[in-house]
Amino acid sequence: MKKMHASTIYLTMGALKAFANATMFTTYALYYVSGLGLSPFQLVLVGTFLELTILLLEIPTGVVADTYSRRLSLIIGVFILGFAYMIEGSVPFISEMVFHGALSLFVGVVIAEVIRGVGETFLSGASQAWLADEVGVDKMGEVLLKESQVNQVAGIMGVVASVGLSTLALHLPFLMGGIMYVSLGVLLVLFMPEQNFSRASLTENFSVRETLTTFKSGLTVVRGTPILVGFLVMSLFIGSGSEGFDRLWEAHLITSFTFLEISNLSAPVWFGIISIVANICCFFTAWIARKTLTFDQESKVAKYMAIFTGLRLLCIISFSLAGSFEFALVSFILLSMTGTITGPLYDTWINQNINGKVRATVLSMSSQMNALGQTIGGPIVGAASSRYSLRFGLSLAAFIQLPILIIYLHAIRKKKQIETPTEISVDPS
């Protein structure tokens, strides 16, 4: 069967994932709280188990992608995620019909999230590494921005599907999302190419020694490249700040403002509207970025990252300290727009500095540091929010990420020193 072009399959994969994720996660909090009755502490523990799974398995699965096949790693990850989400949507049924109530709903969700974590690790390093192999690093930035644009449209459709399905039954979005992931896995098996990946020889293909060699090579590359060490440090701080914000921004809107009381719209509809507006704005942001930003020079990408990272942190602080719902909403939408740009820029910049043979391994190291940051930073921001206020906790999430901006500025300065030729004085005599 004829394979699709690499960029086409990547955009298709991104769109289906965006649609499925929006379908599941727009109203997932209502399913967890109202449908399953999870407490705030249990909600935090669910996220902790997910991140610990990712923390433990990121590097091994990244090594698999570098040693055996990135296509295979992606397909395995997509199928695992599909089954995990279907289990998560079936937790009440499994608990009652299979275990006759002996399995608590909380434990059922944790099991599903641990399985999800395994699937996420197979995807994280392999997807970008596969794209870089098939289209080239120089073309990655444009493809990633186009993917971001396509994902916004798919996300809007997913939000609508989520609101509609959750009004019928709160577990339906997860079931539908799982089915879509399994369907995506079948699509990848049939149409996903892999033409530029150099795998080990058949005699070495399933050798533990070959796997360990790939891991050691990736570690050596990181240790010998200061900028890659900087990437890992940035991933740590990104995870530390993002986890707390991602789990608390909805609670901030609900508890700090009275928009739900002054309207006849339900919470799912309100958050659906917010997601749709944000996705529309992000779509046009990605379109403008594709037309105006260039990715051919590493120094330019670093400058873009510094600018948009600074804007993103300002948006988090303004959202946290907003005195009105309208100002908070504008801040959140601007934050989403900057994230639409910083994601592809970060992915492009890190891939420009990684050797292709260990790309998935190094990317998995980055994802592992992100997971470690989320595991550490999430509880810190959560504790600060409980001890003081949500405003304080969300602001802390921004300040935790300040070192990221410092690293970008340092990288720009070092790049200028390398690119600026040293003047040599010549004695005229």
N, C-alpha and C positions, 0 to 999 in steps of 0.2 A: 504493500500500500504506500502511495506517495506521501512523503512527509511534508509538513508545512514549513514555511520559512521561519527561521529562528525568532525574528522580531514579532512575526504574526502570532506564533504560539505563545510567546512571552506575554504579549498584550492580552491575548485570549485568557491565558491562565490568570493574569492579574485581574481582569474584569470579572471572571467567575468567582475568584476568591473575594474580591471587594463586594460583590453582590451577596454572596453567602455570609460574609462577616457582618455586613450591615443588617442583613435579615436577622441574624442571631443576636448581635450585641447592642442594637438600638434599644431593645426592651428586656435585655437579659437580667437587669437588676430587679425588675418586677417579677420575673420568673423565680429568681433566687429568694427574694424576700416574701412575696405574696404567695407564690406557688409552692415553694419548698419550705418556707418558714425559717430561713437561715438568719442567724443573729449577726450583728456587725462584726463580732469577733470571729465567727465562722467564715464570714466573707473574706476577712483578712487572711485566715488560714488557707482558704482555697487558693488564693493568689500565691501564698508562700509555697505551698506544695508544687504548684505549677512552675514557679521560678527555680526551686531547688532541683526539680527534674531536669530543667533546661541547663542549669549550672553543672550538673553531673555528666550530662550526655552531649553537650555541644561539641566538644573537641573530638570525641570518638566518632561521632557521625560525620563531622567535617572531614576527618581523615579518610573515612569510607568513600566520601565523594571525590576526594583527591586521588585515592588509590585505585578504585574500581570503576565507578561511573557516576557522573553528576546527574545524568538523566535518571538512572536507577534510583539514586537517593531521593530525587524529587518525586518520583512516582510512589515510592514507599511512603514518604512523608504525607503525601496527599491522601492516600488510602487510609493511613492510620488516623489522620485528622477526621476524615469522614466517619469512620467507625466510632471515634471518641465522641463526636458531637451527637451522633445518633444515640449512643448510650446515655449521654447527658440529658437529652430530651426524653429519654425513656425511663429515667430514674424512678419516678413514682410507680410506673407499671412493673419494673424489675423488682422493686422493693416489695410490692404487694403480691404480685402473682408468682414470682420465682422464689423469693425468700420469705414470703408470708409475713412481712413486716419486721423480720429479724435484722435486715440491713437498713440502717438509718439513712435518711435522704442525704444528710451531710456526707456520710462516708461514700455514698454512691456518686455524689458530685466530685469528691476528691479523687476517686478512682478514675473517673472520666477525664478529669483535668490532668492527672499524671500521664494517662495515655496520650492526651493531647500534647503534653510537653515533649514526649518522645517524638511525635510527628513533627512538631515545630522545629526540633533540632535537625531533622533530616532535610528540612526546607531551607533553613536560614543561611547557611554558607553556600549551599549548592546552587541556589537559584541565580544569584549574582555571578558566581564563578562560571556557571554554564553560559549565561548571557555574554560575559566577557570573552569566553572562548569562541562563541559562534558568530558574534557581530564585531568583535574587537573593542578594546578599551576606549578608543577615540570616539566611537559611536554610541557608547553606553549612555552618556548623559542625555542625549536627545531621546533615546528609546525610553529611558526611565522617566523623563518628564512627560513624554507622550502617554506612558502607562499611567502616570499620576492623573493626567487629564481624563483618560478613559475610565479610570477607577472612580472618579467623582460622579460620572454619569451612572455607572453601575451601582455606586453607593446610594444615590438618590432612589433608584429603583428598589434597592434592598430595604431602604428605610420604609418606603410605602408598603412593601411586602411584610415587613416586620410588624408594623402597626396593624395591618389587616389580619395577619395570622394570630397575633397575640389577643385580638379581640374575640377570636374564636376559642382559643385555648393557649395558655401561656407557654406550654412546652412545644407547640408546633414550630416556632421559628428555629429551634435547635434541630428538630427532626428534618426540616426542609434544608437547613444548612448542611447537615451531614450527608443528605442525599446528593446535594450539588457537588460536594467535595468528592464523593465516590464517582460521580459522573465525570468530573474533571480528571480523575485518575484514569478512567477508561479512555478518555480523549487523548491524554498524554501517551498512553501505551500505543495507541494507534498512529498518532501523527507527530510526536515530538522527535526531532532529529538530534543527533550528536555526532558531528563530523570532525571537529577539531580538538577532541580530547585525546590525549596520549595516555593510555592505560598501561598497566604493568603487563609483562608477558604472561602467557597462559600458565607457565610453571610457577610464576610468582603471584598469580592473581589473587589467591586467597591465603597468602602467607602472612602470618602475624608479624614476621620480621619486616616485610615490606610496609605493612601498616605503621609499625613503630618508626621505620625510617622516614616515612612521610611526615609523621608528627614531629620528629626531631628536626627535620629540615625546616618545617614551618617555624618551630621555636627558635632555630638558629637565625632565620631570616628576621624575625621580630627583634631578637637581641642585638643583631648587627645593624639595625635600621632605627635610629632614634625617632623618626617620624611615626613608625609603626608602634613604638612604645607609647608615643603620644596618643595614637588612635585608641589603644587599649585603655589608657587612663581616661580619655574622653568618654568612652563607652561606659566606664564605671560611673562617672558623674552624670551622664545622660540617664542611665537607669535609676540612679539614686533620686534624681529630681522628678523624673517622669512618672514613676510608679505612684507616688503619693498624689500627684495632680490628677492622674487618670482615674483614680478611685474616688476622689473627693470633689471634683468640679460640679458634678450633678447635685451632690448634697449641699454644696455652697449655694447654688441657685435656688434650691427648694427651701432651705432653712433661713437664708439671709434676705430673701425678697418675698413679696406677696403676690407675685404674678399669677399663681395658681388660684388664689382666693378671689381675684378680681376678674376672672374669666370663667367661661363655662366649658373650657377645654380640659380634658383629662391630662394627666402627666405624660402618658405615652404619646399623645397627639402633640403636646408641647415640645417634647424632646425630638419627636419626628420632624416637626417644623424647623427646629433649630438645626438639626442635622442636614435637612434639605437645603436650607439657606447657606449653611457653611459649605456644603458640597458644590453648590452652584458658584459661589465665590471662588472656591479652590479651583474649579474647572477653568475659569477665566484667568486666574493667577498662573496656572501651569501653562496656559496658551500664551500669555504674555512672556513668561520666562523662556519658553521655547523659541520665541521670536527675537528676544533681546540678549539672552545670556549665551556666552561661548564657553566651551569646555576643553578647548584644545591646549590651553596652558594651565599647568598646575597652580601657578601663582594667582591667576585670575579666579580659579575655583576657590582657593583659600580666602581670597578677599571677599568673595560673595558669601562664603560661609560665616566669616566674622561679622559681616553686616547683618545678615538675616538671623544669626544667633542672638546678637544684641537686641534686635527688634523682638524676637520671640520671648526673651527674658523680660523685656519691658511689658509685653502683652500679658504675661503671667502675673506680674506685679499689679498692673492696672486692673486686671480681672479680679484679683484677690481683694483689692482695696476699693473697688467700685462702690459708689454710694447709691446707685440706682440700677434697676434691672436692665434698662436700656444701655447704660454704659458698660455693664458687665457683658451683655450680649455682643456689643460691638467689639469689645476686647477679645472675647472668645473667638469670634469669627476671624479677626485679624490674626490671632494666634494660629488658627487652623490654616490660614492662607500662607503664613510664613513656614509652617511645617510642611506644606506642599512643596516648597522650594528647597528647604534644608535637607529633607530626606534624600532626594536624587543627587544633590550636590555632595553630601557626605559619602554616599555610595560610590559616586564617580571618583572623588578625591582618594578614597582609600584604595580603590582598585587600580588607580594610576601608580601606586607605590608598592604593589604586591607582585611577586613572581608568579606567573601563571600556574606552575606546577604545584604550588602550595596555597593557591588562592582560597580554596574552600576551607582549608585548615585555619588559616589566619582569620578569615571572616568568622569562623566558628569561635575562635578565641575572643574576637570582639563581642560576639553575641553572648558568650559566657561571662565576660566582664560586665555586660549590660545586665544580665540576670543576677549577678552578684550584687551589683549596685541596687537593683530593685529589691532584692532580699534584705539589704541593709537599710537603704534609704526609705523604703515604704513604711516600715514600722516607726522610724524616727519622725517622719512627717505626720503620720497618723497619731502618734503619741502627743506631738506638739499641738495638733489640732484639738485633741481631746482635753489636754491640760490647759490650753489657753483659748484658742478660737480657730475656726476654719480659715479665717482671713490670715492669721499668723502662720498656720501650717502651710497654706498655699504659697504665701510669700517666701517662706523658708525653702520651699521646693525650687523657687527661682534662684535664690542665693546659693543653694547647693551646686547649681550648674554654672556658676560664675567661672570656675577654673577652665571650663570648655573655651570660653571666649579668650582667656589668657593664653591658652595653648595655640589657638588659631593666630593670634597676634604675634606670638613668638615664632610660629612657622613662617609667617609672612616676612618677618624681619630676617630670618635665617635664609630664606629664599632670595631676598634682595641682595644679601651679602654674597651669595653664590653667583647670582646673575650679573652683579656689578663688577666689571673688570678693575683690577688693581692698577692704579697709575704708577708707572715706572719713570722716575726722574733720570734724565740723561745729561751728563756733564758736557756742555758744549765744547770744552777744551779737549 
